[in-house]
Amino acid sequence: MISIIIPMYNTENYIEKCLKSVLDQSFADIEVIVINDGSTDASEAIVRSIAEGDLRVHLFSQENHGLVHARKQGIRHATGEYVLFVDGDDWISENAVEELFKLARDNDADVVASGAMKAYLFENSNEEFREESPEENGSYWTFLKEANIAEPGLYRGEKLEELKRKLFCMEETFCLALLPYLWNKLWKRELIERFVLAADERITVGEDVAIGFPAILASESLVVTNACFYYYRQSNASMMKTIGDEQAEYENARRLDSYLRDKCAELGYLDQVGAGLDRFLFNQVCTRAYSVLNREKECQGLYPFMDQMPENLVIYGAGELGKTVYRYASGKTNVKAWIDGRADIYQRLEMPVISINEYIPDAQDTIVVAVFRKKSVDAIVKDLADKGAREENIHSIIIPENLDL
């Protein structure tokens, strides 16, 4: 049996789609555990109605304690050999459980880590991945695929140990070897249970890594696939939302770092992953508390790209780092252009992003490539140079000599 755990908080507009995708699985031997985390809308009533017609659904309600606490309650009720987590506003493909379980069973794997699809709802779409939305006539889902950096395949023995050493920093920059999510993985229950129950409920960002990555360090076998079965809904309205209390975000990042170091030490891996944890913390602070980072480093420019703010700034990259740099710099200097290879998506999200074809370089431009992955950075720098940008004016993220945060 596979246990599917769904934490739910005020998802009345989405929970029916989520539950339908779970109950329509081609693999029928499942139990569905829904933890209602103090919803104040109609979410509980919707699930209760569905549960009356399907005995596989088990609903448990509690006061609002947050996502980590809800997952703890879910794992306590789970009885399956494997566990899959699904958030209440997302959904999974019809063959998700069947395919993930097949990979786990055939390889006797403790964990199966898959790809994932970001899901955007637009009135029209010309994208390769799209389907008409059943929620709104005339609207279309557009999906952007996310893949693991680690190569697909079975990892055990020394191959798995090598992956563990690179888990928090697969490349020489700041990239995790696997997607950070808890929900894109099928977990053997006896493995993941203790890490869910031990999780620090004060961690509000990065909680998936806090639970999942120590569990991976404790695993004996892992399968990586970039097949995508999970669709996680993106809120178009929040794409450019300013992060609220950056000092609180900074403190959360430090708390996450401390928790991970303690867990890695308990598992005997701290010496092997310590440098990677340094870079993971740097990634978190860059994307969640960038103004605090610049203040702590007494940087007048854009840390760690440059010491002084340029008069004319061009930003390449509209991911989490790019959005952070744009928000920070736009109030301090002239942001001449913001470029991304998927400008068409971001433009529909009402973000002022252009494609590289629309960019006209100028000798006075200072360009920041706000992308973490070195392979992508190298390709972007080449494209910019081919476009006529001066390479000495292109600044990509560098590894600071002192990562002490």
Wavefront OBJ file of the C-alpha trace (Angstrom):
o trace
v 0.000 0.000 0.000
v 1.043 3.587 -0.696
v 0.102 6.305 1.797
v -0.613 9.692 0.233
v -0.471 12.527 2.758
v -2.198 15.810 1.908
v -1.759 18.751 4.308
v -4.573 21.242 3.674
v -5.140 24.833 4.731
v -7.820 27.016 3.086
v -7.645 25.376 -0.340
v -11.371 25.279 -1.115
v -10.738 26.312 -4.732
v -8.156 23.594 -5.343
v -8.642 20.610 -3.042
v -11.236 18.887 -5.236
v -8.858 18.846 -8.222
v -6.070 17.640 -5.954
v -8.111 14.806 -4.451
v -9.558 13.766 -7.806
v -6.051 13.381 -9.230
v -5.096 11.202 -6.264
v -8.224 9.032 -6.279
v -8.094 8.513 -10.055
v -4.675 6.849 -9.857
v -4.069 3.815 -12.047
v -2.557 2.222 -8.919
v -5.511 1.566 -6.631
v -3.870 0.248 -3.447
v -3.593 3.605 -1.718
v -4.742 5.299 1.447
v -5.284 9.049 1.363
v -4.655 10.944 4.581
v -5.874 14.538 4.562
v -4.780 16.745 7.445
v -7.013 19.788 7.722
v -4.720 22.324 9.379
v -7.395 24.596 10.813
v -8.987 25.710 7.542
v -11.546 28.490 7.898
v -13.088 28.067 4.447
v -15.068 25.197 2.882
v -12.048 22.898 2.440
v -13.044 20.511 5.217
v -16.628 20.183 3.964
v -15.421 19.425 0.429
v -13.097 16.664 1.614
v -15.701 15.235 3.976
v -18.166 14.969 1.096
v -15.610 13.163 -1.074
v -14.602 10.854 1.790
v -18.203 9.722 2.234
v -18.041 8.179 -1.231
v -14.514 6.740 -1.072
v -13.329 4.784 1.958
v -9.682 5.304 0.983
v -9.923 8.934 2.148
v -9.269 9.615 5.833
v -9.797 13.169 7.088
v -8.241 14.479 10.297
v -8.761 18.033 11.514
v -6.678 20.085 13.920
v -6.050 23.675 14.923
v -3.708 25.601 12.652
v -0.116 24.643 13.462
v 1.576 24.941 10.083
v 2.779 22.634 7.320
v 5.458 20.741 9.246
v 3.086 19.887 12.093
v 0.418 18.758 9.610
v 2.903 16.438 7.921
v 3.808 14.983 11.291
v 0.168 14.195 11.936
v -0.112 12.650 8.493
v 2.886 10.361 8.905
v 1.568 9.189 12.287
v -1.577 7.925 10.586
v 0.204 6.377 7.579
v 0.386 2.593 7.274
v 1.708 2.141 3.730
v 5.103 0.758 2.772
v 5.811 3.962 0.860
v 4.684 7.552 1.374
v 3.929 10.294 -1.133
v 3.250 13.883 -0.066
v 0.893 16.106 -2.083
v 0.070 19.709 -1.184
v -3.622 20.585 -1.184
v -3.428 23.099 -4.033
v -1.415 20.857 -6.388
v -2.148 17.668 -8.312
v -0.459 14.566 -9.729
v -0.721 12.714 -13.024
v -2.908 9.615 -13.269
v 0.069 7.229 -13.432
v 2.181 8.940 -10.753
v 1.930 6.312 -8.019
v 2.148 3.378 -10.432
v 5.315 4.643 -12.124
v 7.039 5.784 -8.944
v 6.233 2.539 -7.139
v 7.458 0.487 -10.106
v 10.814 2.271 -9.961
v 10.992 1.742 -6.204
v 9.994 -1.930 -6.354
v 12.167 -2.878 -9.335
v 15.241 -1.264 -7.776
v 14.475 -1.976 -4.104
v 14.880 1.770 -3.576
v 14.391 3.745 -0.395
v 13.661 6.919 -2.368
v 12.550 7.740 -5.909
v 13.245 11.357 -6.880
v 11.399 12.635 -9.953
v 11.126 15.866 -11.897
v 8.271 18.327 -11.452
v 6.108 20.723 -13.435
v 5.454 24.335 -12.512
v 1.843 25.064 -13.514
v 0.715 28.499 -14.700
v -2.856 29.315 -15.703
v -3.210 31.692 -18.679
v -6.051 32.740 -20.946
v -4.083 31.461 -23.924
v -0.878 29.543 -24.469
v 1.400 28.544 -27.306
v 3.734 26.559 -25.116
v 4.890 23.028 -25.806
v 3.390 21.797 -22.525
v -0.190 22.934 -22.267
v -3.704 21.645 -21.763
v -7.111 23.255 -21.543
v -8.141 24.041 -17.998
v -11.276 22.316 -16.721
v -11.669 25.100 -14.154
v -12.032 28.003 -16.565
v -13.245 27.789 -20.144
v -10.814 29.365 -22.545
v -7.911 29.175 -20.101
v -4.841 27.015 -20.511
v -2.296 25.505 -18.200
v 1.296 26.134 -19.182
v 3.858 23.834 -17.610
v 7.566 24.465 -17.118
v 9.603 21.365 -16.398
v 12.069 21.202 -13.511
v 14.744 18.514 -13.551
v 17.264 17.151 -11.091
v 20.902 18.031 -11.737
v 22.031 14.529 -10.763
v 21.912 12.137 -13.700
v 18.952 9.733 -13.871
v 19.646 6.215 -12.674
v 20.036 3.964 -9.652
v 22.330 5.104 -6.862
v 23.636 2.698 -4.260
v 27.015 1.853 -2.746
v 29.875 4.168 -3.694
v 27.808 5.844 -6.416
v 25.264 6.868 -3.793
v 27.990 8.006 -1.394
v 29.418 10.254 -4.094
v 25.972 11.771 -4.662
v 25.557 12.338 -0.923
v 28.857 14.242 -0.802
v 27.523 16.558 -3.520
v 23.936 16.686 -2.285
v 23.989 20.329 -1.182
v 26.335 21.519 -3.935
v 26.423 19.420 -7.106
v 28.503 21.910 -9.065
v 31.173 24.419 -8.117
v 28.555 27.080 -7.470
v 25.365 26.758 -5.414
v 23.126 24.066 -6.920
v 21.489 21.179 -5.103
v 21.974 17.765 -6.686
v 18.241 17.025 -6.442
v 15.142 19.175 -6.541
v 14.544 20.380 -2.977
v 10.911 19.329 -2.663
v 9.524 16.630 -0.396
v 6.545 15.995 -2.682
v 8.393 15.038 -5.884
v 9.734 11.920 -4.184
v 8.315 8.554 -3.179
v 9.686 7.642 0.238
v 9.949 4.348 2.061
v 7.904 5.089 5.171
v 10.335 3.527 7.634
v 13.013 5.910 6.300
v 11.177 9.226 6.066
v 9.039 8.870 9.196
v 11.715 9.735 11.755
v 12.880 12.788 9.830
v 9.349 14.138 9.491
v 8.691 13.641 13.199
v 12.020 15.238 14.184
v 11.562 18.361 12.042
v 11.828 21.798 13.656
v 8.396 23.403 13.265
v 9.941 26.886 13.500
v 11.501 26.434 10.048
v 9.040 28.064 7.664
v 11.102 28.190 4.448
v 13.266 25.257 3.402
v 11.373 22.754 5.531
v 11.334 20.254 2.649
v 15.142 20.224 2.558
v 15.290 20.016 6.354
v 13.255 16.808 6.230
v 14.168 15.263 2.904
v 17.906 15.736 2.539
v 18.898 14.161 5.876
v 16.626 11.254 4.922
v 18.533 10.902 1.652
v 21.812 10.868 3.590
v 20.360 8.007 5.667
v 19.139 6.067 2.630
v 20.817 3.009 1.140
v 19.391 3.248 -2.369
v 17.963 6.032 -4.496
v 16.494 6.239 -7.986
v 16.605 9.510 -9.918
v 14.240 10.091 -12.828
v 13.366 13.301 -14.603
v 9.931 12.042 -15.582
v 7.382 14.501 -14.180
v 4.293 13.392 -12.280
v 3.726 16.337 -9.937
v 2.170 19.669 -10.913
v 2.608 22.536 -8.508
v 0.473 25.545 -8.930
v 2.134 28.929 -9.362
v 0.330 32.029 -8.162
v 0.604 34.490 -11.032
v -0.220 37.404 -8.751
v 2.675 36.694 -6.393
v 5.508 36.342 -8.898
v 6.849 39.831 -8.143
v 5.647 39.990 -4.553
v 8.180 41.615 -2.270
v 9.528 39.393 0.484
v 8.203 40.795 3.756
v 10.508 40.736 6.761
v 13.952 39.960 5.360
v 15.510 39.929 8.826
v 13.083 37.152 9.778
v 13.959 35.345 6.535
v 17.655 35.673 7.378
v 17.084 34.237 10.839
v 15.037 31.385 9.341
v 17.901 30.604 6.943
v 20.343 30.498 9.853
v 17.964 28.240 11.808
v 17.656 25.924 8.794
v 21.439 25.839 8.422
v 21.932 24.997 12.090
v 19.303 22.252 11.935
v 20.849 20.696 8.824
v 24.325 20.758 10.339
v 23.074 18.995 13.454
v 21.315 16.321 11.389
v 24.306 15.822 9.079
v 26.571 15.478 12.123
v 24.227 12.889 13.661
v 24.387 10.916 10.422
v 28.184 11.191 10.165
v 28.220 13.323 7.018
v 29.018 16.838 8.254
v 32.685 16.746 7.235
v 31.700 15.593 3.751
v 28.880 18.076 3.143
v 29.963 21.045 5.259
v 31.270 23.118 2.346
v 28.100 22.358 0.402
v 26.004 23.509 3.356
v 27.938 26.796 3.374
v 26.903 27.358 -0.215
v 23.330 26.255 0.375
v 23.029 28.824 3.170
v 24.476 31.450 0.849
v 21.857 30.500 -1.766
v 19.072 30.875 0.802
v 20.272 34.256 2.041
v 20.772 35.551 -1.513
v 17.225 34.695 -2.529
v 15.378 35.379 0.735
v 17.307 38.134 2.551
v 19.390 39.936 -0.057
v 19.195 43.372 1.550
v 20.346 41.897 4.868
v 23.237 40.167 3.073
v 24.398 43.414 1.485
v 24.102 45.204 4.812
v 26.020 42.518 6.677
v 28.783 42.614 4.057
v 28.763 46.441 4.015
v 28.384 46.271 0.244
v 27.343 49.408 -1.647
v 26.720 47.441 -4.828
v 25.345 43.969 -5.458
v 27.003 41.318 -3.321
v 28.880 39.230 -4.471
v 28.742 40.552 -8.045
v 30.223 44.031 -7.528
v 31.230 46.433 -4.768
v 29.549 49.558 -6.185
v 26.163 50.039 -7.834
v 26.510 50.805 -11.568
v 24.658 53.646 -13.266
v 23.106 51.384 -15.907
v 22.364 47.822 -14.874
v 21.244 44.909 -17.025
v 20.062 41.758 -15.242
v 19.972 38.355 -16.939
v 17.835 35.814 -15.116
v 14.265 35.986 -13.811
v 14.389 33.031 -11.437
v 14.529 33.429 -7.675
v 17.970 35.058 -7.689
v 17.113 37.296 -10.632
v 13.890 38.487 -9.000
v 15.770 39.231 -5.802
v 18.474 41.259 -7.565
v 15.855 43.130 -9.620
v 13.794 44.070 -6.562
v 16.866 45.236 -4.696
v 18.508 47.183 -7.529
v 15.445 48.783 -9.105
v 15.099 51.271 -6.282
v 18.776 52.143 -6.267
v 19.860 52.500 -9.888
v 18.624 52.480 -13.476
v 17.766 48.917 -14.449
v 18.017 49.281 -18.207
v 16.892 45.748 -19.051
v 15.852 42.504 -17.402
v 16.450 39.501 -19.650
v 15.471 35.842 -19.526
v 15.327 32.962 -21.976
v 11.667 32.388 -21.054
v 10.627 36.017 -21.363
v 7.326 34.996 -22.970
v 6.221 33.297 -19.744
v 7.329 36.129 -17.500
v 5.720 38.776 -19.688
v 2.373 37.026 -19.277
v 2.998 37.180 -15.547
v 3.281 40.956 -15.979
v 6.991 40.976 -15.182
v 9.055 43.538 -17.174
v 11.287 40.889 -18.725
v 12.567 40.908 -22.317
v 14.236 38.276 -24.472
v 17.899 38.526 -25.391
v 16.825 39.230 -28.970
v 15.212 42.457 -27.757
v 18.292 43.609 -25.890
v 20.603 46.133 -27.561
v 23.978 46.213 -25.774
v 25.717 49.459 -24.944
v 29.344 49.937 -23.954
v 28.223 51.537 -20.683
v 26.041 48.611 -19.625
v 27.000 46.613 -16.558
v 25.466 43.152 -16.822
v 24.743 40.837 -13.906
v 24.017 37.189 -14.711
v 21.770 36.373 -11.750
v 21.807 32.601 -12.193
v 23.330 30.029 -9.850
v 24.075 27.107 -12.167
v 27.489 27.447 -13.821
v 26.543 25.495 -16.942
v 23.716 27.949 -17.586
v 25.901 30.950 -16.713
v 28.552 29.927 -19.241
v 25.947 29.638 -22.011
v 24.407 33.006 -21.088
v 27.775 34.778 -21.072
v 28.500 33.376 -24.531
v 25.096 34.512 -25.828
v 25.638 38.002 -24.434
v 29.114 38.219 -25.935
v 27.794 37.020 -29.299
v 25.172 39.746 -29.018
v 27.942 42.333 -28.699
v 28.170 42.826 -24.946
v 31.660 43.471 -23.605
v 32.779 40.461 -21.591
v 34.598 42.646 -19.034
v 31.202 44.195 -18.232
v 29.523 40.837 -17.573
v 29.470 39.765 -13.912
v 28.405 36.272 -12.900
v 28.067 35.013 -9.352
v 31.385 34.177 -7.742
v 32.195 32.140 -4.692
v 33.235 34.587 -1.968
v 36.483 33.718 -0.216
v 34.658 34.043 3.083
v 31.185 32.499 3.146
v 30.743 33.319 6.826
v 27.166 34.577 7.204
l 1 2 3 4 5 6 7 8 9 10 11 12 13 14 15 16 17 18 19 20 21 22 23 24 25 26 27 28 29 30 31 32 33 34 35 36 37 38 39 40 41 42 43 44 45 46 47 48 49 50 51 52 53 54 55 56 57 58 59 60 61 62 63 64 65 66 67 68 69 70 71 72 73 74 75 76 77 78 79 80 81 82 83 84 85 86 87 88 89 90 91 92 93 94 95 96 97 98 99 100 101 102 103 104 105 106 107 108 109 110 111 112 113 114 115 116 117 118 119 120 121 122 123 124 125 126 127 128 129 130 131 132 133 134 135 136 137 138 139 140 141 142 143 144 145 146 147 148 149 150 151 152 153 154 155 156 157 158 159 160 161 162 163 164 165 166 167 168 169 170 171 172 173 174 175 176 177 178 179 180 181 182 183 184 185 186 187 188 189 190 191 192 193 194 195 196 197 198 199 200 201 202 203 204 205 206 207 208 209 210 211 212 213 214 215 216 217 218 219 220 221 222 223 224 225 226 227 228 229 230 231 232 233 234 235 236 237 238 239 240 241 242 243 244 245 246 247 248 249 250 251 252 253 254 255 256 257 258 259 260 261 262 263 264 265 266 267 268 269 270 271 272 273 274 275 276 277 278 279 280 281 282 283 284 285 286 287 288 289 290 291 292 293 294 295 296 297 298 299 300 301 302 303 304 305 306 307 308 309 310 311 312 313 314 315 316 317 318 319 320 321 322 323 324 325 326 327 328 329 330 331 332 333 334 335 336 337 338 339 340 341 342 343 344 345 346 347 348 349 350 351 352 353 354 355 356 357 358 359 360 361 362 363 364 365 366 367 368 369 370 371 372 373 374 375 376 377 378 379 380 381 382 383 384 385 386 387 388 389 390 391 392 393 394 395 396 397 398 399 400 401 402 403 404 405
